[in-house]
């Protein structure tokens, strides 16, 4: 059973240096794997027919053949049935270069022809991968429970998929939802797909939200008996933090990597307020409750005392971020937290904290994204 990450988000792909850091950190897992599938690599998806230029291919080759299995994939956007040879040449080139596994991904395809679509996709993949001895993982177009109800023909699609998929090949599944709060109903997924699913877990992904990162602990989330890949944030430091949480969830000792800097307290604060899409961390929730009470006039001195410690810690953390690998992309998120805590402290020091907080956050300089505000008003 594999454990690792899938570079499968919409956003800027990682650099070779960043992938090597992730590969190295993953290598201590029992059966580590790295799945290469960045949606915005043009030659993975939109321009999948084109071969990689020599320099780009060399960069990918440097990630293959190590202790961490490197799965190479393509997402054949708007493929024609006869183009399987183009896909095969690209996939077998990766196999010859040391890839540990191969994949064809049919997720997010703008085509809903039910069983006929599954038949076309599997025929394409089987012809492209004919003769390979490497592990194969495919991604169907219906890759989670919510799609069964959302898409007409989804049940027929899955029936054809499970009847046709070759023995020994596996299929990705994200759980009940695209972003699943819990990885439940995996036995049902096994029946739908015709075999044990490989979990593509989007719980830490951030390509679907407005300037967020998610840094939750993953203990208790790793499904026993299933291969499991975390799709991380496109922000590299957050992705590396996710690998640290993955390792801890797998029972390995948590060792803070030097590449994330030496301001662990800043990371802890960021994690508490950027935990999951549905909630803060437990400590973050307690802090919010205390700050809420203080804004309403209860426990103001204690709240200010906590902020007097937290704000300087976030100041140091924010100042250190440009020095870490990929830090510039994390900087706006961390700075937002620093500014928010600073504004709350400033409001608590006034005679009317609630009115001051509203003024600083909304009246003086509105922070809300206009489209987010529009959506909130329609809720």
N, C-alpha and C positions, 0 to 999 in steps of 0.2 A: 504494500500500500504506500503510495507516494504522499509526501507532505511538502508543501512549498508555497510559492506564489505564482500567480499568473499575471504577467504584465499585459493586462487585457482592457485597460481603460481607454476612454477618449481623452486625449491630451498629449502633451509633448512626451515622446518616448524617452526612457532613461538613456544616459550616455553609456559607453562601454565601461568607463571607470565605475559608474554607479552600479551597473549590472555585476561587475566583478566583486564589488563590496557585498552585494546581496547574495551572490553565489557562495562567497566565502562564509558568510554568516549562516547560510542554510546548510552548509556542508556537515555540520555536527548533528543534524537530524538523522534518524535511523535510515530513512530511504528518501533523501532530499531530491527535489526536482524544481526546475525553473521553467515555466511555460511562457514562450515568447508569442505574444499576440496583440501588440499595441494597435488599436483601431486607427490611429492617425499616422502610422507608418504607411506611406502611400503604396509601397510595394508589397505590403502584407494584405492590403484590402482594395482600395480603389484602383490602384495600378498593379494589381497582383500578377498580371501577365508579363510585366517587365522584369528582367533579371536585375539583381542588385549590382550597383557599380562596385568595382573592385575594392575600393576603400571601405565601403559600407559592409560588404560581405566579409572582408577580412576582420572587421570589428566583431561581427557575429561569430565567425569561426573561433575567435579567441575565447569565446564563452562556452564552446562545445568541447566535449571530451574529458571534462574534469570529473571530480567525485560527485558533484551535483548534476543529475541528469538534465540536459537542456533539451526541452521539447520545442521543435520548430513547427510553425503552423502557417497556413495561408487562409484567408477568408475570400473566396473567389466571387467577388461582387459581380452580379449580373452575368454569371457564366453561361456559356453555350455548351451544349452537351459534348460537342466534338473537341472542346478545349481541354479535356482531361490530360492530354499529353503535355501541355504547357505546365499544368499543375504538377504532374508527375516529375518532370525534369527539375523543377524547383525543389520539390520535396526530397527527391533522391540526391540532389546536390548537397542538401543539408545532411542526409544520412552518410554520404561519403566524407563529409567534413567532421563527423563525430557527434552528430545529434543523438540524444538518447531516446528520442521518441518523435513521432510525426503526428500531424493533426490537420484536419480540414474543418473549418468553422462556418456554420451556416446560420449563426445568430444574427438577429436584426436585419433580416432579408425582407425587402419590400415586395413580397410575393406570398399569396395565401391560396394556393391551389390544392391544399389538403394532401390527400394520398399521392397524387401525381407529383407534387413537389418533393415529398420524401423519397419517392422512387427515383426521380431525377437526381437528387442530391446523393443518394447512396450509390447509384450507378456511377456517378461521376467520381466519387471518392474511391470506390472499389477499383475502378480502372486506373485511376491515378496512382494508387498505392499497391497495385498488384505486385506480389513477390517480396514485399518488404518483410524483414524479420524483426523490425523494431515494434515496440508498443505503439498502438494507435488509439487516440482519443478524438472523437468527433463531437461537435456541438450541434444539436438539432435546432431548428427554428423555434420549436416549442420546447423551451428549456426550463420551464418552471410551472408550478401549479396554476398560477393566476392566468396564464395564457390559454389554458384549457377552456375557461369560461369566456375569455375575451375574444378569441379568434374562432371564426366559423371554420369548421373542418379540422379543428385541432385533434380531436379524438381519432379521426380517420388517419390523419397524418402520423400520429404515434403508433397506430396499429400497423401501418405499413413499415414504419421505422423499425419496430421491434421484430417484425417478421423478416426483414431483409438484412439487418446489420450482421456482418460476419461474426462468427464465434471468436471470442478473444478480444474483440474490439470493445471499447467503452464509450459512454456518452456523458457529456457534462450535464449537470442539473444544479440550479441555484436555490432550490428549496420551494416552499409554497409561493414565494414572491420573487421578483427580480432582486430585491434587497430584503432578505428574510430576517425577521427578528429572531426566529428560532428555526433550526434546521430539522423540521419535523416531517413526518410522512415519507421517510426515505424508502421504506418497504413498498409503499404505493408507487413511488417513482421507479423502483426496480421492476415492478410489474408493467408499468407504462412503457419503459424503455427496453425491456427484454433483457435486462442484466443489471448488475449493481452499478449505480451511477457514480461518476467522479464529481465531487462537490466543487463547484465554482462559487466561492463565497464572496458576495459583494458588500459585506457588512462594514468594511473599512474603506470602500471606494468613495470617491468624492467628485466624480465627473458628472453627477446628476444634480448637484446642489450649488447654492450660492456661497462661494468663498468659505468653505468649511473644511476641517479635517476631522477625522474620527480616530481616536487613539485608545479605544477600549481594550481592556484585558480580554483574553480569549479562553481562559480556563473554563472548562465545562462545555465548550462549543465544538471541540474536535470530535467528530462522529467516529466512534470506534468501528473498525472494520471497513472503512471507506477511505479512498484516496481523497485528499482535501487540499485545495489551492485557495489561498487568499488573494483576491484582486485588491491591491493596495491603492492608496492615494497616488495621484500623479506627482505629488510633491515629495521629492525623494526622502528628506529627513523623516517625514511621517511614514513613508513606506518602510524605511529601515526600522523605525519604532515598531511598526506592525510585525516585522520579522522577529524582533525581540519578544513581543507578546506571544507570537506563534511558538517560539522555542520554549517559553515558560509554560505555555499550555501543554506542551508535549513532555513536560517533566524535566527539562534541562535547566541548569543553573542560569539565572539571569545575570549576564555580564554586560555592563554598560559599555558600548563601543566608543572608542575615542573620537570617531568621526562625528558623533552627535554632540561633541563639546563636553564641557565639565559643569554645566549648569543644570544638574538633574532636578533641582527644586522648581525651576522654571518649566521643565517638561512635566513635572507632576501637576502643577497648576493648570497648564494647558490641557493636560489629559482630563482633569476633573470637569472642565467646562466644555471640552470637545470630546465627549465620550462615545456616544452613539447617536444616531439620528433621532431616537425617541426620548433620550433623557441624558442628564449629566451623570457623572460618577456619584457614588454615595456621598463622598465628602463634599463634592461640588454642590449637591442638593442641600446638604446641611448649611453650607456657606451661604447659598442663595436665600435660604430661610432666615438666617441670622441677619443678612443685609436687608432683607425685606422688613423684618421687625424694626431694624434700626432706622430705616427711612420713615417708618411710622412712629418713631419716637421711643422705641424700647431697646435697651442695650446698646445705645449709641457709642459709649466709650469703648466697650469691648470690640465693637465692629471697627472703629477707627484704629484701635490697637492692632487688630489683625491686618487691616489694610496698610498700616505703617510698616509692617513686615513684608507683606505680599507685593506692594508696589515697587519697592527697591529691588526685590528679587526678580520681578518681571522686567524692570529697567535693565538690569545686568544681562538677563536672558536675551532681551531684544537686541541689545548692543552686541552680543556674541554671535547672533545668528548669521550675519553676513560672512563670518569666518568659517562656517561649516559647509560641507559639501551640499550644494543645492539649497543653501539657506535663504537665498533671496526670494524663493517662491513661498517659503514658510513665513517670511517676515511680515507681510500684511496681516496674516491671521493672528500671530503673536502680538503684534502691535495693537490690533483691535482689542484684545483682552487687556493689555496694559492700559490703554486709554479708557476702557470701560471702568476698570477698577479705580483709576485716578479720578475719573469724573464722579464716581460714587463717593469716594473719600471727600472730594471737594464739596459735594452736596451735603454730606453729613456734618460738615463744619459750619453750615449756615443755620439760621434760625428756623427755616422751613425746608427741611431736607427733601420732602416729596415735591414741592413746587420747584425747588432748585434743580432737582434731578430731571424733572420734565423739561425745564427750560434748557439745561445743558444738552440734553440728549435729543430733544425734538424741536423746541422753539428757536433756539439760538443757531443751531446748524443741524438740520435734519440728516440723520445717518441712513435712513431706510432707503433701500433700493426701490425705485418707483413701481416696478413690476411686482415686487414682493408686497409692497403696500397695497397695490391694487388687488392682489390675490387675497390678502388678509381681510380686506373690506368686503369681499364677496363670500367669505366663509360664513 
